[in-house]
């Protein structure tokens, strides 16, 4: 409980100057002195905030359980040594630039460090306020790698009426990690939704998000990495086709979380989720303006929601349309209770999963004060209906602030001043509603809904231990009992015995090429090249293998070449299947449109590995080119079941073979009679590709 409910706190660097960190930290700490002992340390002595201070920790009669470091980095080592000698168990490192040696001393003493370079910690449930800024208590748990972004989220949450239950700025994470901070929120009673901002992802993040979702606490993730500068330098097509955000999105799907692009979008979504997760994507739209209803419907479809036709609409006010969107056509102005009446018809009708109320509601009491109390009563009725039916309601009001708007927010119904923000948040919430804890195949094991993890460390917040999913963190080294990897296409074929390749033979001489018993037409390949097309290391439709071999060897030099029968089947579709180890999330698997134009089209789907054939089939369905796999323009449909099985097996192979960095099959040709891979690449872990000739170098 060090960072959530310490028995005593000392603020080192406490100040009476409101412009300094020490002032905010001291003021926040004193707000909780009815729950814990609070000590203020200022080397000059005197009073801070009318409270006496001590010049050093050694003057205290007791050891503070938690020490806040708000002094220059040069003074930190002495303060830490003094605190450890007293028996301090935890430190909040506001100061940046804390030396590695100091961190090592903290760890060796069995103490923990949050930060350094962090904005602090706040817990509404325990009156712990050791951070810059003001926080409105509420239901949103915030864990942020950037203190400033976290503070922005907290401010927006206050404006939205959902507030903050706990705020943890993890800073540089030299000791306490974001995963640990997230796991602690699983058992935090005040927290119903979690917002997290991360710039890097360490072990345990997917596990933490999964456990929060399993506890009924949705996670909304904000991160960066969409720019070209954020992409990894790639040696394979798989690497070039796998962006950082592709993998983050795959991790979110695995964990049952949703990624957003801005702090405002995070809070908008959190406000919707605080009232419940929609059970599906069907939305009913109610408006007192036909134009506003139509705009809301269009935006809803654009956000991935459906606006279904309605049949169970008995009870709507007279004159209101019975189509979706429902236009009240003046009925709301005649009787404000008709707004709640329309909401009730949709919420109890069973034909929608969420409701958008768009237009003038929320403005009546402001423009006509005599209607204020009636409007608030209707707002309260709408909140009650949302709670009773479990159908989330989102309101777009033309009024920024009013008694009715405040009543809606206080009752758990989010209100937005623009329809696009209201619908976008609802669309994200619906996407979360269709995510589930999909079964994941553990290598060599059964299908499991939740993967078992391994204990990494105790939780300094007092919650459950931190665990990591298999595949999240990984180490090099060949699987026991397996031979070391050999480079080249032929070796890749041997590593993947479950995949069908064309008949082939190694060729090292003209005589071997002339003596082949394979059937023409042929493909001739330089075995060692990773990108054969770019370096002239592949010839197709070869009829004279000896002549083709002589020409290619003259250009590329001696080595092992592969002569292969070409796949001449009709009605095939070319794809790429790849798997690689991500530096943060471990093994991932990719499938997409393949061939030499794979990087041009960038039509791909990515998931964390391993995946089941069912998940692989879902990946294929997400491709823009998916219609080609269902029999495009009368062509016979390819064997998608066999293709899905191959994808799953490739993902399992990478998980099992920890000495492999990447596996790539491109192209994979799938037809009605099965799957055939016509090229393959294996990159060993730690391998260094290629000099200008395409050969591996040490």
C-alpha positions, -999 to 999 in steps of 0.1 A, spaced: 0 0 0 31 23 -3 18 44 -31 -19 42 -24 -24 46 13 8 51 32 7 55 70 30 85 68 44 109 42 73 133 41 76 160 15 113 168 10 116 202 -6 83 216 8 80 253 0 58 283 8 62 296 -27 31 288 -48 52 287 -79 73 257 -67 66 220 -68 72 218 -31 43 241 -24 18 220 -44 31 187 -29 30 200 6 -5 214 2 -18 181 -12 -1 161 14 -16 182 42 -51 176 28 -48 139 39 -34 145 74 -66 133 90 -57 99 76 -19 98 79 11 116 95 25 143 72 60 157 76 73 188 57 111 190 51 127 223 42 165 227 47 159 264 57 134 255 84 105 277 93 68 273 84 53 261 52 16 267 47 15 277 84 28 243 93 62 237 110 90 220 90 121 201 98 155 207 82 162 170 75 145 136 78 169 127 106 150 152 128 118 131 126 107 109 155 94 83 131 104 69 97 81 82 70 67 53 50 67 73 18 91 101 9 85 126 -19 117 139 -36 112 175 -48 148 187 -44 175 192 -71 191 160 -83 224 168 -66 207 166 -32 187 134 -39 215 108 -30 219 122 5 181 124 11 176 88 -1 204 74 20 190 93 50 155 79 43 167 43 38 186 45 71 153 54 88 134 26 71 115 44 44 97 19 21 88 41 -9 99 72 -29 80 94 -53 107 109 -76 94 142 -89 130 152 -96 145 142 -129 181 129 -134 183 106 -104 215 86 -107 214 48 -114 234 42 -83 207 58 -62 181 36 -78 202 6 -71 204 15 -34 167 19 -32 161 -15 -48 188 -33 -27 171 -20 5 138 -35 -6 122 -1 -11 104 11 -43 106 42 -65 78 58 -85 94 78 -113 117 96 -115 107 126 -136 70 121 -127 42 144 -117 32 123 -87 3 103 -74 -33 110 -63 -59 86 -48 -94 100 -41 -103 69 -19 -75 75 6 -71 113 5 -36 109 -10 -26 139 -30 11 140 -39 10 156 -73 9 189 -91 -26 202 -99 -61 198 -87 -82 166 -91 -120 162 -90 -128 128 -74 -146 104 -97 -145 71 -114 -116 73 -140 -83 58 -131 -54 75 -149 -20 60 -155 3 82 -176 39 81 -187 37 118 -193 26 138 -163 14 167 -185 -8 145 -206 -21 128 -175 -29 162 -160 -48 172 -192 -68 140 -190 -77 147 -154 -88 182 -163 -110 170 -191 -124 143 -169 -134 170 -144 -152 190 -172 -170 158 -183 -182 152 -148 -165 118 -144 -136 129 -123 -105 109 -113 -104 80 -88 -66 75 -89 -38 93 -109 -4 77 -113 24 95 -132 50 67 -138 76 89 -154 108 71 -164 97 37 -148 131 28 -135 114 7 -109 76 9 -105 61 2 -140 29 12 -157 18 -24 -157 20 -25 -119 1 7 -116 -26 -7 -139 -29 -40 -120 -35 -22 -88 -66 -6 -103 -82 -40 -107 -91 -40 -70 -96 -2 -66 -133 2 -58 -137 38 -69 -123 30 -104 -148 19 -131 -129 29 -162 -92 32 -168 -74 57 -191 -37 51 -199 -11 71 -218 20 53 -228 49 60 -251 66 27 -246 53 -7 -235 71 -29 -211 63 -65 -201 29 -71 -184 9 -43 -201 -14 -67 -220 -19 -88 -189 -28 -58 -169 -53 -45 -194 -68 -80 -197 -72 -83 -160 -89 -49 -158 -113 -59 -186 -121 -92 -168 -129 -72 -137 -154 -51 -156 -132 -21 -159 -127 -11 -196 -93 3 -206 -89 33 -230 -53 36 -243 -37 67 -257 -3 64 -274 18 78 -302 36 62 -332 16 68 -363 42 90 -380 68 75 -404 95 85 -379 80 62 -354 82 31 -376 108 4 -371 135 1 -397 126 -31 -415 146 -58 -433 116 -79 -444 82 -72 -460 67 -82 -427 86 -56 -408 78 -29 -433 41 -38 -432 38 -39 -394 36 -4 -379 39 3 -343 2 12 -340 -8 -20 -358 9 -40 -330 -6 -18 -303 -41 -23 -318 -35 -60 -318 -25 -59 -282 -57 -39 -274 -78 -65 -292 -61 -93 -272 -67 -74 -240 -102 -61 -247 -91 -25 -247 -96 4 -271 -70 28 -285 -78 65 -291 -58 93 -307 -63 123 -283 -68 131 -246 -103 145 -254 -113 112 -272 -100 92 -242 -122 112 -218 -152 112 -242 -151 74 -245 -145 70 -207 -176 90 -201 -197 66 -222 -181 35 -207 -187 48 -172 -224 42 -178 -219 8 -194 -205 -9 -225 -230 -12 -254 -239 -48 -261 -237 -43 -299 -235 -16 -326 -272 -8 -331 -279 28 -323 -312 46 -321 -312 83 -328 -337 108 -313 -338 144 -322 -361 174 -322 -348 184 -356 -349 163 -387 -317 178 -399 -298 171 -367 -311 136 -366 -300 129 -402 -265 143 -394 -263 121 -363 -273 90 -383 -247 97 -410 -220 101 -385 -231 70 -367 -227 49 -398 -193 65 -404 -183 55 -369 -190 19 -376 -225 19 -360 -257 6 -376 -289 26 -376 -315 -2 -379 -351 2 -390 -375 0 -360 -407 -20 -355 -412 -18 -317 -420 19 -314 -454 19 -297 -457 48 -272 -439 75 -292 -456 109 -288 -481 119 -314 -466 134 -345 -431 118 -340 -417 98 -368 -415 60 -363 -383 56 -383 -348 57 -371 -337 85 -366 -368 95 -347 -378 131 -353 -400 144 -324 -413 170 -347 -420 196 -320 -433 171 -295 -404 178 -272 -413 215 -270 -449 208 -264 -440 185 -234 -405 180 -223 -413 146 -208 -416 134 -244 -378 133 -246 -377 107 -218 -407 90 -233 -389 85 -266 -358 73 -248 -379 47 -229 -395 34 -260 -361 27 -276 -344 15 -244 -371 -10 -236 -378 -20 -272 -348 -44 -276 -339 -31 -310 -310 -9 -302 -279 -12 -281 -274 25 -275 -292 58 -279 -281 92 -291 -303 122 -282 -293 151 -303 -305 187 -304 -320 214 -282 -325 194 -250 -304 209 -222 -310 244 -235 -347 249 -224 -340 259 -189 -312 284 -199 -333 301 -226 -366 298 -207 -358 297 -169 -394 287 -160 -387 254 -177 -354 247 -158 -369 224 -131 -390 204 -156 -360 199 -178 -338 187 -149 -366 163 -139 -366 149 -175 -328 146 -175 -330 126 -142 -356 104 -158 -333 97 -188 -305 88 -164 -327 64 -146 -338 47 -178 -302 42 -189 -294 26 -155 -325 4 -155 -323 -9 -190 -285 -11 -194 -288 8 -227 -262 36 -227 -276 70 -237 -253 98 -251 -266 133 -254 -256 160 -278 -268 193 -265 -266 227 -281 -261 242 -246 -225 240 -232 -236 243 -196 -269 242 -179 -287 226 -149 -300 199 -172 -265 192 -186 -251 189 -151 -280 166 -140 -273 143 -170 -236 141 -162 -242 136 -125 -265 107 -134 -240 90 -156 -252 102 -190 -224 118 -210 -231 151 -227 -212 166 -257 -215 200 -272 -208 186 -307 -225 157 -324 -193 144 -339 -177 139 -305 -208 122 -291 -211 97 -319 -173 90 -322 -172 81 -285 -202 59 -289 -187 42 -319 -155 34 -299 -176 21 -271 -195 -2 -294 -162 -15 -308 -152 -24 -273 -186 -41 -268 -178 -66 -296 -144 -74 -283 -142 -105 -261 -115 -125 -244 -109 -146 -275 -95 -181 -270 -57 -182 -275 -38 -213 -283 -9 -218 -260 19 -237 -278 15 -274 -270 -15 -267 -248 -53 -264 -249 -75 -236 -259 -77 -211 -231 -97 -179 -225 -71 -163 -203 -35 -173 -207 -16 -182 -175 12 -159 -166 42 -160 -144 48 -139 -113 72 -111 -119 71 -90 -87 50 -79 -58 27 -50 -64 39 -18 -45 3 -5 -46 -9 -34 -25 -28 -52 -53 -23 -85 -71 11 -96 -83 23 -85 -118 21 -112 -144 30 -114 -181 13 -133 -208 34 -159 -227 48 -141 -257 47 -106 -241 83 -109 -229 107 -132 -247 143 -143 -246 167 -155 -272 180 -190 -276 169 -221 -295 142 -243 -282 156 -273 -264 164 -302 -286 162 -283 -319 191 -279 -343 205 -244 -349 189 -224 -377 206 -224 -411 201 -195 -436 183 -197 -468 150 -207 -485 157 -244 -483 163 -242 -446 131 -223 -442 112 -250 -460 126 -276 -435 116 -255 -405 80 -253 -417 71 -289 -425 34 -282 -421 34 -260 -452 32 -273 -487 59 -260 -510 64 -268 -547 88 -296 -556 123 -283 -556 160 -293 -556 192 -275 -547 214 -266 -577 251 -258 -575 263 -266 -610 252 -265 -646 253 -303 -647 227 -306 -619 205 -281 -636 206 -302 -669 199 -334 -650 168 -323 -632 137 -345 -632 114 -317 -621 87 -306 -645 87 -273 -664 80 -245 -662 105 -237 -635 114 -210 -610 151 -205 -603 161 -187 -570 192 -177 -552 188 -196 -519 205 -171 -497 188 -138 -508 161 -123 -486 146 -101 -513 151 -120 -545 132 -98 -569 150 -66 -560 184 -83 -564 177 -103 -595 178 -135 -576 146 -151 -591 136 -161 -626 102 -173 -634 88 -194 -663 122 -209 -670 122 -236 -697 160 -240 -699 172 -244 -663 209 -248 -672 210 -216 -692 191 -197 -665 215 -211 -638 246 -200 -658 233 -165 -663 223 -160 -626 255 -175 -612 275 -152 -635 258 -122 -619 255 -133 -583 284 -156 -579 287 -192 -566 263 -205 -540 233 -227 -536 204 -221 -560 170 -236 -559 152 -250 -590 115 -253 -583 84 -264 -602 61 -234 -607 26 -233 -594 4 -231 -626 -29 -235 -609 -57 -211 -619 -80 -192 -596 -54 -186 -569 -50 -156 -546 -15 -144 -535 -10 -134 -499 18 -128 -474 20 -145 -441 46 -132 -416 55 -134 -380 80 -113 -361 91 -105 -326 80 -70 -315 104 -53 -290 76 -47 -266 48 -72 -272 68 -103 -283 55 -125 -312 30 -110 -336 16 -125 -368 6 -107 -400 -14 -116 -431 -21 -95 -461 -22 -91 -498 10 -106 -511 34 -108 -539 59 -82 -551 34 -54 -545 27 -63 -508 44 -31 -495 26 -10 -521 -9 -20 -511 -3 -25 -474 -35 -44 -470 -27 -63 -438 -41 -75 -405 -20 -80 -374 -25 -99 -341 -4 -110 -312 8 -146 -316 -2 -173 -312 -36 -172 -329 -62 -199 -334 -75 -207 -369 -107 -189 -359 -88 -157 -352 -68 -161 -384 -100 -163 -403 -111 -130 -387 -79 -115 -398 -85 -125 -434 -120 -111 -432 -106 -77 -422 -85 -73 -454 -97 -50 -481 -90 -78 -505 -111 -102 -485 -137 -105 -513 -110 -123 -534 -112 -151 -508 -149 -157 -512 -151 -163 -549 -147 -130 -567 -168 -125 -598 -178 -161 -600 -144 -176 -594 -143 -207 -572 -136 -198 -536 -101 -205 -522 -97 -229 -493 -98 -203 -465 -99 -230 -438 -66 -244 -449 -52 -209 -451 -63 -201 -416 -47 -232 -403 -14 -222 -419 -15 -187 -404 -21 -203 -369 7 -227 -373 32 -200 -384 22 -180 -353 28 -210 -331 61 -218 -347 75 -183 -339 63 -186 -303 79 -220 -300 112 -212 -317 127 -185 -296 158 -185 -318 137 -171 -347 133 -133 -351 110 -134 -382 92 -159 -405 79 -148 -438 60 -166 -465 55 -145 -496 38 -152 -518 14 -178 -505 -9 -190 -532 -42 -203 -521 -68 -219 -544 -98 -241 -541 -75 -271 -537 -53 -258 -509 -24 -236 -500 11 -235 -516 39 -213 -504 63 -204 -532 89 -185 -511 100 -183 -475 123 -163 -453 136 -171 -418 156 -145 -399 174 -159 -369 174 -139 -337 204 -116 -337 211 -123 -374 227 -96 -395 214 -94 -431 229 -87 -459 258 -70 -477 253 -56 -512 255 -90 -527 227 -102 -505 249 -125 -484 248 -126 -446 277 -110 -429 290 -115 -394 
